Amino acid sequence: MLNTLIPYVRMPEHTIADLPLIGPLKLQVFGPLVAVGVILGMRQCLRYAKTRDIDEYIVRDLMFWVLVVGFVVSHWVSVLFYFPDQVKENPWVLLMIWNGLSSVGGFFGAFLGMVFYLRKMKQPILPYADLLIFGLLIGWCFGRLGCTLVHDHPGVATDPGFPLAVGPFPDGSYRHDMGLYEFLFTVPLTIYVYRFFPWQTVAPGRLVGLVTVLYAPLRFVFDFLREVTPSRGVISEPDIRYMGLTAAQWFTIVFFFAGVYLLLIRRPRESDLAWARDSACIARDKAAEGASASGSGAPASASGHVPPTHE
């Protein structure tokens, strides 16, 4: 029998502090990789904004709302749908944002944060959704690399001769690794979008549609291999399912049909292009500076930037 090509390696971790009620705060390889992914993702969002002439100030505030709400909801979905017993044992686990994240929960949370902020600012949704997906792709690569290294998502047992089998796990088994599979999917998708997809000119919503249509079926199928829930690298209890499907699979069904609508059915609208232009904001800033120098004109914000007007 062939030996597995991908050995199971337990990544080192360090306890930073043991907080009252919340428990130990640990430094693991996953955290720094996610942080790098967030930083690079934000840079890609700003690159997208500059290329498509989207107001940088709105984009920066939007990223704040998306990150905060996205991470919080991601953790809540992970705990409430996959580890509900932990909430009964220690309700404070809901505040331990670093202790368990759900990717589809993060997508849903990011969507909520995006809609809330953009409605407040009276901005169209789809151009900014494309912008966020553009930045998410590189962050997703680093996040799934972290999942791969810490083996957060082991699946059903497989033969050690299978080329992508990971093992042996602490229980002696060789398993599919869902984090690894998503990493192998996300990297080529990111390369394709950044290098070959016409993101600079495509109609708003098409990029979101493309990514969701490709990802949702893949994740739906992969979750049938998700038989067990990991606990510190040890296979423990059966994964929770709802009417035969995981929580992620129900989310991906919605994602898929939304993606089909955006990519193949929805026609571009004039309102999709009515975002705040960075060039217009720069022109207003210069006009405000000139008016200020002459002793009149509209007041600037504390940052010196004149807030955009919306009819």
Secondary structure, DSSP 8 states (H G I E B T S, - for coil): ----SEE-----EEEEEEETTTEEEEEESHHHHHHHHHHHHHHHHHHHHHHTTB-HHHHHHHHHHHHHHHHHHHHHHIIIII-HHHHHH-GGGGG-TTS---HHHHHHHHHHHHHHHHHHHT--HHHHHHHHHHHHHHHHHHHHHHHHHHT-SEEEE--TTSTT-EE--TTS--EEEHHHHHHHHHHHHHHHHHHTS-TTTS-TTHHHHHHHHHHHHHHHHHTTS--EEEETTEEEEE---BTTB-HHHHHHHHHHHHHHIIIII----GGGG---BHHHHHHHHHHHHHHHHTT-S----TTS-------
